Amino acid sequence: MSHATRDDVPAGVGAAADWPAPTAARPLDATVEVPGSKSLTNRYLVLAALADGPGRLRAPLRSRDTLLMAQALRDLGTLVADDPASPGDWVVTPAPFGGPGQVECGLAGTVMRFLPAVAALADGPVRFDGDEGARVRPMGPVLAALRALGVRVDEEGAPGHLPFVVAGAGRVRGGSVDVDASGSSQFVSGLLLAAARFDQGLTVRHTGPTLPSLPHIEMTVEVLRAAGVVVDDSRPAIWRVEPGPVAARDVRVEPDLSNAAPFLCAALVAGGTVRVPGWPASTTQPGGLLPGILERMGATTRLDGDVLAVTGTGTVRGLDLDLHAAGEIAPTIAALAALADSPTRLRGIAHLRGHETDRLAALSAEITRLGGQAEQTADGLVITPRALHGGTVRTYADHRMATFGALLGLAVPGILVQDVATTAKTIPDFVGLWDGMLA
């Protein structure tokens, strides 16, 4: 398999030596400027490409996932350009989507799941592929939904997985479709984002037994409404998007609250205070649940204007926690749990088995490798604290496994993190930010 490589799309992985995770020599007193939200950046990019005129993203995240999204939209015909007069901004100018084309997904779930419905609006075939790890991530519900809407999809690999080709016909009739989104809320969001451009709009009905990460669907609904799209979500697990224009917008991207989690959690592990500016008073990001969770684990939190401050004592309490709405912060909470003073049960996160790696298996394996005790359950983990020792934390090309290892290293000397560069998927300079926090 060959992959496109571009100067503006960092690989995020490499063969560099394992990174020695620094231990905390003293309680922390740090302010960390966290880059913009990946989830919002990629939603804003898609809607800007579907809009009725040029738009602007201010302070977007520039990481592997978002650069892959921007490049994929360029390859479909959209102009995504830097603004020399306002460094850091993207100006997005829509154009008719064209084919034949190629979408390089990397390991980005938002790219592989948000863009097939967009590619169906192109006037030719669009091929999707990604990293080896992306080829095991589930795609079946999205592909089945497109076929039910009359879009031809040709699968080249294992059924329901990358690679595949969406045979764009320039339009999609829309209507209604049933989707089992038990494996990922992105299956719903990807359909909703493009639905206003379908001839009849779209009604999406979730048919599965569970619906993880509902805040991410609420985020999608919110950004659609802000762009003038009519969305009815008044019935549980049913969403109706009316056909119509998508308004061009000038938007500022919130900090990524889930990427703030390792830094804020560091205050519990090392003691002291870590502050993150730009914290929104209200948000649809799942990371917005973090302050309440950290208080239950022994922290005190304070929101002073838009600065969230988390203070810890160096002691972490275990807890029983349902994380179905915020599974992406589970690896960070698991690191705290491995260092806690009592057992922790994490529930509602069976869908993490289909993320960048099987995160439940990875977390269990790495905690156990370092002397801890972690057992998988049907929908999560039970972590029983044990004295941990140094060793290498394997990251499985998963950015959140790398930050998991860094957090353990604050309290456990001799932790090496394999392939810490994989954090570039969502945090362009994680090591620099981490070192700055400790300095």
Phi, psi and omega in degrees: 000134176252150180233141174294137174237132183228151182299330185264007178237091181296146183293327180079355177224160180189182185255021181296161179297155177302143184270125176286110180291124183288145173270156181273120182276343184202164176302149186275151171211087192217151170242127185242121175276106184272133179299171185295164182290127174296315184299317180287318180304313184287329173293316179298321179298314181298313181294325177295324178290335180267357191283174183267012178182177181294145178227175183224138170249121178261134180055044177291156171290134173244094180224180183303314184297317183283327175293324175296319178296313180300317181292322178299318178294322175300316181295338176271355175120350181281142175268115175244109189231149172288150177254107181301333181282343181219078186306136180100337180278153168249133170255126185246121180245112183292155173207161178304137179287135183240161174215166003290153181210173180224131174249118176266114188269343188057232173247017188277110177298325180294325179289311185289337184253338178274329191269342176302320178292327175292317180298333178295340178273355179284164182262029178185179184288144178230123182264137179245132172206174182196197178298164178305318180296333180288336183287351176255358179279136186293136177230355188308313182300324178293314182294320178296321179295317179297318178298321179296337179267007176091011180267132178278131177232125179252118181268133183256346181237217178296140181305135178077020182218165169296152355274157176206166180236126173266119182273085182297139180241010178088349180200159175227133185291328183077204183122246179214154183205145175261138182222132171268102182260024179300329183279336181188134174294342179297336178298321177285311183301320182298325177285319183295322185299323182267352194296328181296339179270357175281150185305316183254013190066203183202139168248123180250127178244121176279128186247358185278172183285335180226161177224094183285158172054044178305325177304331178291326175290321176298324175298316179299315179299318182295315181290328175296312180297322179296336177267014175085008180276137180274119181232130175250113176239032185286341179257137182302131174064021175227133181230133178240121177250123179279147177291148179160179182288155172253119185287137172291142185223160170247108188234148173254134185272129176295155170302152179280107186289330177289326176287341174287340188303312181300323182290316179293322179293335179301330179294327177290321185286313186264346189081165180094199187229136172236133181244143175235112177282160179085010181291125184285149177293328174216148185201156171262000178291134177302330179298346176296343178281350189299314182305317179296321179295316183293327175297321178294336181265007172115001181270164164247142181233151179213131175254110181250100189067242177249020180253116175269126177246129176243128181239132178232169181251355187095355176250132182243133177265137172286164181201169173254118192223127173270114184251023184299332181275347185215050184299335184293340177266004182301317179300325179291316178294326178296324177296316176300318183298323180292341180253008187280176180262004180201164184295157178230139172241123176254124186239165173076021186233032177301330182294346178293347176292344180250021178273204183309325168220178171286094188293330179292315178295319182295315180296317179299316182294317185285323176296317180296320181300328182267009176101000179273185179230120179216127183236137177283144170244182180300325184229025180173217185219148166243121184244119179250116185300138172222163176296122182266155177233168180294164180161179181267128175266114176284142186250347174058034183056031184242118184300324183284338172288329178291316179290330172303313180295321179297321181293318176299322183296339177299327185251343186241110179296148174085015176280128172248134180253118179288133173052055179297341180296346178294344176297342178298347176304322182225343179233104188302325182226062182300313184299318178297318178294320181293314179296322179296322177298318181285333180287000000 
